[in-house]
């Protein structure tokens, strides 16, 4: 089933800013690094934030898990950029350059409009802290979400925010199942409607799968005249792109068998994690990558679940299929510019790259459990491979 939020994410994930949110408006306070939550229809919903004390205002709405380990992120891991985006529009490759109008012959397309022509970003630098932390705590987060918060979520649905791109006002649009020559126009609409309005014409008729959305709506509702607040607002609290970490356990590794001992919040913790570096897979195995670990054992295959709007899913499956780890952890920051719609959905693009490149897997032992993640994707060589493969 084609959805506007799915199409929008599929088309813009390859821009490299993070996961595109169809609904950037925050629900209860703006998105923060360290937020634990989930995505529904292109909007992020926070459960709690472990970088803050358990009794902090942010953590009072839903509460916190019974097993709550406070996350302390060193200042040097944060990277802030005031002008992460300095443009009025960001559009998928199916459209030509957009100033006032964009034309293209497309089956799918997406556009983000920034009326203020600017967006700032904050994200964590590549690190080993959050993958280790997530592998220790992720099962307790899912237990909290399903049992205490009574949400219907799979364990892989729970994510940990590692970065964001925010702006003051926005408008988004997605076009699917058209297959016709279309023209998208942007004009000055009501100031309260993010200073942008969309119109679309089709050379041979109009597809009914054109969607548009704008905000922040809350400012329109709060304004006495219904017009002025959004036009003059400067607060950059609308999250248009999101970076997150995601974890997946091997089938058969149940929560009750995971370690129970978690260090008290704020207390020093004796880390028994170590990095193992070994030879790799058996010589006659040409289907898996070199495994950076202290074991040559391979594992049974884990069935893949197709989620076109979750580009991290094939990476998690790859780590579990091609190593003997119990837990796989990855993030949207591992993706780079790897998702070109010309090669299919983001999931198909990434699976294609994994099949060709077979990146090595780094294994770390955390509390007795082997945790796997992709290795070396932040050096120049691997990022060059991503770029070349998907920009040919």
N, C-alpha and C positions, 0 to 999 in steps of 0.2 A: 504494500500500500504506500503510495506516494504521499508524503506529508510536507508541509512548508518548512518545518524545522529540520527535517531530514535532508531535503533537497538543499536548503541553505547551507547546512553544515558540510555536506558532501562537496559543494561547489567552492567553498571558501577556505576549507581546512588547509589546502595546499599553499595558501599565501604565507604560511609560516608564523603567523601571530599567535596561534593557539587554536583551541576549539571555538568555532563561531557560535555565539548564543543568539537564537532567534528572538528571545525576549530578554534584553539586557537589564531591565529595570529590577533593582533589588527588592526582595520581599520584606525583609526585616533588617534594615541596615545594610550597608554596602558589602560586597564580597571582600573577604580578607584572606591573605595567605595563611595557610594552616586550617582553613575551614574544612570540616568533614561533612559531606552531604551527598546529593545525588541530582541528576538531571531529569526533568520531565518536560516534554514538549519544548525543548530548547531554552529552558529556564533552570537556573541553579537554585536548589533549596538547601539551606544550611541546617545541619543537625546540631553541631556544636563546634567549638574551636579549641583544640588542646594546647595551643600556644598561650591561652588565657587561663586564669584560675577557674576551678570548677564552679565557684560562686559568682563569677563575673556576669554582668548583665547579658552579654551575648549568649551565655550558656544557661540562662534561666528558663528560656522558652521551652526547650525540649528536655533540659537536664543533660546529664553526662552519663556514660557507661559506669557500671559498678567498678570495673577495672579501668582506671583512668590514669594514664601516664602523661604528665605534662611534657609538652614538646618545647625544647629550648633551641631556637635557631640562632646561631651566631650572626652578628651584624654583617660580617664580611661575606656571607652567602647571599645577601640581598643585592639585586641590581635594579636601579631605578633609572628611568629615562623619561624626561619631561615631554619630549615630542617624539614619541614612538611612531606616530602616524601624523603626517602633515599633508593631508589631501582631503578633498571633498567627497570623493567616492572611492570605494574598493569594489571591484567587480570580478566575476569569474572570467576565465579565458575565452568563454564563448562570446563575450562582448568585446567590441573594439574600445579604444580609449573613450572614457566618458567625461565630457565637460558639461554640456547641456543635454546631449542626446547620445545614446549608445545603440548601435545597430549590430545585428548578427543573425545568422541562421542557426538556431539552437534547438536541442531537445530539452535541455535544462540550463538554467542560468541563475545567478544570484547577485545582488547588489547591496552594499552597505553605504549609506549616505551619512556623512559627518558634517552637519551644518556649521559647526565651529571650526572645521578644517584642522582639528587637532585631537590627539588622544595620547594619554600618558600610559606608561607601563611600569610594572613592578614584577620581577620574577626571581626565583632562586637560581643561583648558578648550579651547574652540574655538581652533584654531591652524593655521598654514600649515606648521609645521615637519615634522610627521609625514607629511602627504600628499606633500611634496617628497621626504622621506627614503625613503618607501616606493616612490615611482615610480622612484627611482634603483636600489634594491636588490632589489625584489620578484622579478625574473627569476632572480637569483642564489640567492635562497632556494628557489625551486622546483627549480632545478637541483640544489641541495644535497639537498633532500628526496627527489627521485626517483633521483638517481645515487649519492650517498654514503650516504644513509639507506635507500635502496631502498624507499621508500614509494610506493604507487599513488595519487597525488594529482594533481588538476588544478591549474593555476596559481591559479585563483580560490579554491581550498580553503585556501591559505595566508593566515593573518590575523595582524594585529599588535594586541596588546591595548592598549587606551587607557583602560580603567577596569574597576572591579569592585565588586560588593556582596557582602560576606562575613558569615557568621554562625557560631555555634558548633555548632548542631545543627539538623537539618531533617528534614522528611518531605514527599514530593511525591506527587501522584496525578493521573491523567489518565483521562478518560472519553470514549469515541468510539463513534459509530454506535449510539447508544442510541435516541433518539427517544421516550423515555418519561419519565414523571415520576419523578425519582430523589431520594433523600435521602442526603446524605453526613453521617456522624456522626464526631466526633472524641472519643476517650476516652483516659484515662490508661492507657497500655500499659506495657510494660517500660521502665524508665528508660533502659536501654541502647539502646532503639530510638527514640531522639530524643524520648521522652516523648509520643509521639503514636501512635495507632493509628487506622486507617480502617475503617469499615464502610459498606456501601451497600445500600440496598433500593430496589426498583423497584415502582411501583404495579401494573404489568401484566407483571411479569417482569423479569429481570435481564439486561442486556447482558453478553456475555462479553468485551467490550473495556474492562474496567476494570483499570487498572494502578496500582500503588503502589510506593514505594521510600523508604528512610529511611537516615539516616547521622549521623555517620560510622561505618561498619562497622569500620574499622581499630581504633578505640578499644575496641570490644566484643571483638575478637580479642585485643587486647593486655592486657586486664584479667584479673586472676587469677580474679575471681569472675564475670566475664562480664557484670556489671551496673553497677558503680559508676563506671567511668571516664567514660562518655559523660554520665552524669547530672550529674557535677560539673565537667565540662570548661568552660573559659572562653575558650580560644583561638578567636578568630574567623578561621579559616583555610579555611572551607568556602565556595566561590564559587557563590552562587545565581544571580547575574546577571553578565553579561559585556558590556562595551563593546569593540568592535574596529573596526579599519580594514581595508578590503578593496580590492583593486585588480584591474583587468581591462584587458588590452591589446586593441587592435583586431585583428581577424582579418587575418593577413598580415604583422603586425609580429613578426618572429621574434627570438628571444633573441640570435642571433649578430649581428644588426644593431644591438643596443642598445649604448650607450657602455660602454667597458671601463674607463676611467680613474675610479677611486674613490679619494678622499683617504684616506691612512693613518689608522688609528684614532687619535683624540685630537689630530690635527694640524689647524690652521686650514684652512678650505676656502674658496676663492674662489667665491662663489655667482654663477652666471650666470643665476639665475632672475629673471624679472621678471613683473609683472602687466600684462596687456594689456587695455585697455578700448576697445571699439569700438561700432559702431552696432547690430549684430545681424543677423538673417537677412534674406534678400530680402523685399521688401514683399509679394510674392504668395505667400509661404510662410506658411500658417496652421497648420502642424502642429508647429513647433518653437518653442522659447522664444527670448527675446532672449539672444544669446550675448555674454558679456563677454569680448571677445578682439580681436585685431588682424586678423582675417580674416573675410570674409563667406562663405567656402566651406562648404558642407554636405558630408555624407559618405554613403557607401552604408550601407544598413541592416545592422545586425548581428543575426543571429537570436537571439531570446530563449530562454533555457532556464528552464523552470518549476521553481522550487525553493521550495515553499510555506514551508519552514522557514528559508529564507535571505531575509529581507526586504530586504537590500541589493541583491540581484540585479537587480530592475527599475530601480533608480536607476543602477547601472553601465551597463545597456543603454541607458537614456535618454540618459545623457551621451554615449555613443559614437554613438548614432543622430542626435542633434541638435546635433552640433558636429563640428569637424574634428580633434579631439585624437587622439593616438596611445594615450594611457593615461587611464583613468578611475579616480578614487579617491573612496571615500565611507566613511562609518562609521555604526554604529548610533546615534551621537549626532545624526545628521541626521534620525532618524525621528520624534522627539517622540512624541506620542500618536496616531500616524497609522494604527494598525492595529486597527480595531474589527472583531471577528469577525462582527458583524451585516452587514458589507459584504463578507464572504467571507474568504478566507485573507489573511494579511498581504501577500503579493505582489499579490493582486487589489486590496486596499485602496490600496496605494501606487501601482499603475498607474493606478487611478482618479483619485487626487489629481494625479499627473503630467499626465494627460490634461486635467484641468480647469485646473490652476494654471500649468502650464508654467513652472516656476521658471527663472531665468537661470542660465547656466553660466559659471563663472569659469575662465579659461584661464591657466595659468602655464607659462612655458618653463623647463624644467630640463634642463641638459646637452644642449640642442638639441632636446629632445622636448617636444611640447605635452601638458600634463597638465590634465585637466578635473575640476572638482568643482562641486557645487551651491553657489550663491552666496546669501548673506544669510539663511540659514535660522535664524540665531541671534538675529535681531532680533525685536522684539515683533510686528510686523505679520505676518511669515511664520508664526511659531509660532501666532498667532491663526487664520490660515487653516487650518493643520493641525487645530487643535482644533475649529473650527466645522464643517469638512467631515465629520469622522468622529465627531462627537458629536451630530449632528442627530437 
